[in-house]
Amino acid sequence: NKGHYEHYMQKEIHEQPESLTTTMRGRLIRRGSSKSKSVLLGGLKDHLKTIRRSRRIVFIGCGTSYNAALAARPILEELSGIPVSMEIASDLLDRQGPIYREDTAVFVSQSGETADTLLALQYALENGALCVGITNTVGSAIARKTHCGIHINAGAEIGVASTKAYTSQIVVMAMLALAIGGDTISNQARREAIVDGLYDLPNKVREVLKLDQEMKDLAQLLIAEQSLLVFGRSYNYATALEGALKVKEVALMHSEGILAGEMKHGPLALVDENLPIVVIATRDACFSKQQSVIQQLHARKGRLIVMCSKGDATSVCPGESCRSIEVPQVEDCLQPVINVVPLQLLAYHLTVLRGFNVDQPRNLAKSTVIK
Ligand code: M6R
């Protein structure tokens, strides 16, 4: 049921404040200011010790689920101190890459049925790794076959393009990082800031959803373009990949997410006064590096659309022609949840304006199951 919305993708984008609330329900602990703030993940509690002892954590997924894991990787590394590696399921299988008994392999999948992810799970089980599932579908193959896991609880996602599952996956993995990190004194301030940030996240998403009309106007401007680049780095490299995936998947426009640190190693050659480029430059430890990227793109007459934190537009945007998208600032590791929303809205409006099917994009199915 789409309610008063025209499309499932639109509904699912707009219900993210509620889906995030459901994802976190009963899992955050905040017992007064003097007591500690932490998380409780029932499905993992018997395995946390093993996970903390593992030599490596490997995230495995496809498409949007892979991107969600990539967004969560920095905070998992920071809080756990365990090396985290990333695997696209099909690529791990193609290479028959090394997976060890001492590894914790985390399988991320909205449907819990994606063929490549499922085959990679089989492979990791055969290699003796502890296998953790993060899925949105209770009783799905991945939920059943993993040793333990966390349900995303984002509610049914009908649109082929994954939106609310993505933001809920990031939140689940941030909570996973908190759980693995445990209640060490050294991490206390950071842990508490993240827990507070999680509590406040649905409100911040509500705020960023107000950009709907602005994103529709931007879509109108980009309607006839051939291509769109999205530059991000650190926490928001995943946002660049995910924003570009949404645009290509539903709006059928070529789009590429680019790691800003790689700009000089090839992508800079594409920059001219015609190609639109979104640069994600919200406040975090890499902010000044992104400012410098913006300057360099501007020097080459790049057609810039800068996503920045509220109040930064005038200082971050060079020149009159630069457009800005101002978003609320949250704890750095949660910022990808906020930053992806305007890009989801942009992809949605571009698709409708270009006259394509939003909920069932050409050639794609909701999950690629084994037949
Ligand atoms: O169900 P899964 O999360 O395992 O699906 C993985 C990908 O097929 C999926 O995320 C796909 O990339 C989405 N359609 C993107 O919106």
Residues whose N, C-alpha, C, O or C-beta is under 5 A from the ligand:
A	BS01	M6R	C62 G63 T64 S65 V108 S109 Q110 S111 G112 T114 V160 A161 S162 K366 S367
